[in-house]
Amino acid sequence: MSRSASSRSAPSRPVLRFAPSPTGLIHVGNARTALINALLARRAGGTFILRFDDTDTARSRAEYADAIATDLAWLGIAPDRTFRQSDRIADYEAAAERLKAAGRLYPAYESEDELELKRRLQRARGLPPVYDRAALALTEADRARLEAEGHRPHWRFRLDHRVVTWDDGVRGPQQVDTASLSDPVLVRADGSFLYTLPSVVDDLAMGVTDVVRGEDHVTNTAVQIEIFEALGGPAPRFAHHNLLTLPSGEGLSKRLGHLSLSALREAGHEALAVAAAAVLVGTSHAVEAVESLDALAGMVDLGHISRAPARFDPDDLAQLTARTLHMMPFATVAPRLAAAGIGGGEPFWLAVRGNLTLFPEAADWWALVSQPAAGVVAEADRAFLGEAAALLPPEPWDGQTYANWIKAVKAASGRSGKTLFHPLRLALTGLEKGPELAALLPLMGRARVAGRLGGEVA
C-alpha cells in the first residue's frame, strides 16, 4: 500500500525550527540549516523556533546551549521562541503510552551484542541487517521471565511496512519502503528517549509546518511520517538540503573547532559574510557579499539547492568578509562604530570601508585622522611639501577641497603623477596606500594636515 505524507496548504505564516543538540559548538554547516530556516520564516513573516534537543543528559551542556543562542544572535537570527526538550519529558512519556496502547510501540529485550550477532549473520547470508521483529513473538510469560532475570526492554516502533512518499522541497518526489528498515528504537532501556519521538511530538505541539534539514535525515523522514500519523497529526512539509564539506571532501563536524561560529567570530569574520557563504554555497547563486539578511533571504530558494555536496572553503571567507565591509551601509555599522569609540560619522565610514579587510582596522584609520601622528617626509621633498602646505585653503573644508588644492599644488610645483601624489600621501598618512585623500582631508582638518606636511607630529 502506498500513501503520501499528509500535506498542508501553504500557510501565510509558516513555522520553522532549528533543533541542535547542545553537545558542542555549532559550526558553519549547522549555521546553514539554521539560516535557511530562519530566512524562510523571515521572508514569509513566519515563526523561527530554536529547540534544544537535550534529552541526552550525559552529553548536553548548558554552556553549549548558551553558546548556540549567542551564535544565532551574532548571525542576526535570534529565534522567536525557544524550547528545551528536557522540559517536555512528560509529553514524550504520554505519547509513548499512546503508541503502546495502539500496539505501535513494543518491548524488545535483545542486548547490543545479541543484535550485532544477528546483523553479522544476516550479512553473511547476503541479507540486509534489518531487525527481525523477534520481540513481537514473545508471550507475556516470556517477557515476565526476561524481566525477572533482570532484562529491561527498549521500545521499538512497529513500522507499517509500506511505501511512504513525500514531495521533498529540495529533492522532489521521494519514497521509502519502510519494510526495508528496522523498527526504530524510540525509548532506551533506561527510559530515556532517542531523537525521533521527541522531535515528532514537538513538531506537532509547536505547529511546525516545514522541516528543513540536512540530507542525512532523508531516511528518517519516512519513519517520522509514520509516527506523525500514528499520533494522529499531519506531517509537515519536508526539505533536505545538501551538506557542507571541506574542499578535500571531508564532512564538517564539531571537532573542527576552527569552523565553529565562535571561532569564526573571534577571527574577525563578518556575520553577514559567514551567512552568505553558508547559505549560497552549493546553490545556483554565486557566493557573493550581501547588504543585509533581508537581501540574503530573497536569494533563498529550496529549488535552487544542488543535490551534490557543497564544498565550503574557509579561505574564501577572508575575501567575502572584506567585500561585505566594502558595501556595508553606514546605518548598519553605526552602532558598532559607536561601541568602538570611532567617530567621524558617515563621511569617515564611506572614506575607509573600501580599504578594510576586517572591521577592527577602522579604529586604526580613525586614530590616523583624529589623533597626533607623524607622517613620512623625505628630505628631498621638504621644500615641495612646504609649498603644498602654504597653498592649503582656509576652512571649512568639504569634498571639493582636495581637488582644488591639488590643482593649485600641481600648477605651482610643476609636479604630476606619482611625484605629486606619493609624497603627499606619505606625509599625511605614513602609508603607501589607503583611502582617498580627498575623503580624509576634511576629517583631518587644516591644522593637522599642515603640521604633517611640515614633518611634525600632528
Helices and strands as residue ranges (DSSP letters): E 2-4, E 15-18, H 28-43, E 47-52, H 62-75, E 81-84, G 85-87, H 89-101, E 105-108, H 112-124, G 134-137, H 140-148, E 154-157, E 163-168, E 172-177, G 178-180, E 185-187, H 196-205, E 210-214, G 215-217, H 218-230, E 237-241, E 244-245, G 257-259, H 261-266, H 271-280, H 293-297, G 302-304, E 310-311, H 316-326, H 330-339, H 345-352, G 353-355, H 361-370, G 379-381, H 382-390, H 401-413, H 417-429, H 437-444, H 446-453
